[in-house]
Amino acid sequence: MREYRRLLALVGLDRSGEAIVRRADTLARLSGAELILLHIIEPDSSSDGGYPSPSPGQVAASYESAGLRRLRYLAATQGANVDACRAVYGSLSNSMQRFTADWQPDLLIADAANAARLGCGTWDVLVVQTAQRGQGGRRGVLDRLLGWVAPLQNSLRIRL
């Protein structure tokens, strides 16, 4: 089995990001590996709102600064012990190529949507299941189980 020393978690700032941060933090703690959280902000041409935009460098710096604040907050709320957080403005493929060339992770941790878009690299990929409540996964099973047990509890006087 390969030993992982450098973990890179590709994190969205949503519920899937929470699951990815928790899983990446657990793996890093268990293996003693370095952990970097990376949030990529992809350009959206529809978000200009009709106002004159500042220079592309200013736009990128503004998005990266805001993304980094939110990423640090996400890591803190999940209790994650991370070595670094990075937010990068640009396309997923270009940003990953630049970032991984410098940092050279052993394992990339991402959700299924982003993992499918990454292409090949020198790293292994761990795809984290990020099912929402009621859509499957452990949480969905628990919800269904409690739906069955609640009526039984009343009729059989079972204490849970």
Rosetta blueprint (number, residue, H / E / L):
1 M L
2 R L
3 E L
4 Y L
5 R L
6 R E
7 L E
8 L E
9 A E
10 L E
11 V L
12 G L
13 L L
14 D L
15 R H
16 S H
17 G H
18 E H
19 A H
20 I H
21 V H
22 R H
23 R H
24 A H
25 D H
26 T H
27 L H
28 A H
29 R H
30 L H
31 S H
32 G L
33 A L
34 E E
35 L E
36 I E
37 L E
38 L E
39 H E
40 I E
41 I E
42 E L
43 P L
44 D L
45 S H
46 S H
47 S H
48 D L
49 G L
50 G L
51 Y L
52 P L
53 S L
54 P L
55 S L
56 P H
57 G H
58 Q H
59 V H
60 A H
61 A H
62 S H
63 Y H
64 E H
65 S H
66 A H
67 G H
68 L H
69 R H
70 R H
71 L H
72 R H
73 Y H
74 L H
75 A H
76 A H
77 T H
78 Q L
79 G L
80 A L
81 N L
82 V L
83 D L
84 A E
85 C E
86 R E
87 A E
88 V E
89 Y E
90 G L
91 S L
92 L H
93 S H
94 N H
95 S H
96 M H
97 Q H
98 R H
99 F H
100 T H
101 A H
102 D H
103 W H
104 Q L
105 P L
106 D L
107 L E
108 L E
109 I E
110 A E
111 D E
112 A H
113 A H
114 N H
115 A H
116 A H
117 R H
118 L L
119 G L
120 C L
121 G L
122 T L
123 W L
124 D E
125 V E
126 L E
127 V E
128 V E
129 Q L
130 T L
131 A L
132 Q L
133 R L
134 G L
135 Q L
136 G L
137 G H
138 R H
139 R H
140 G H
141 V H
142 L H
143 D H
144 R H
145 L H
146 L H
147 G H
148 W H
149 V H
150 A H
151 P H
152 L H
153 Q H
154 N H
155 S H
156 L H
157 R L
158 I L
159 R L
160 L L
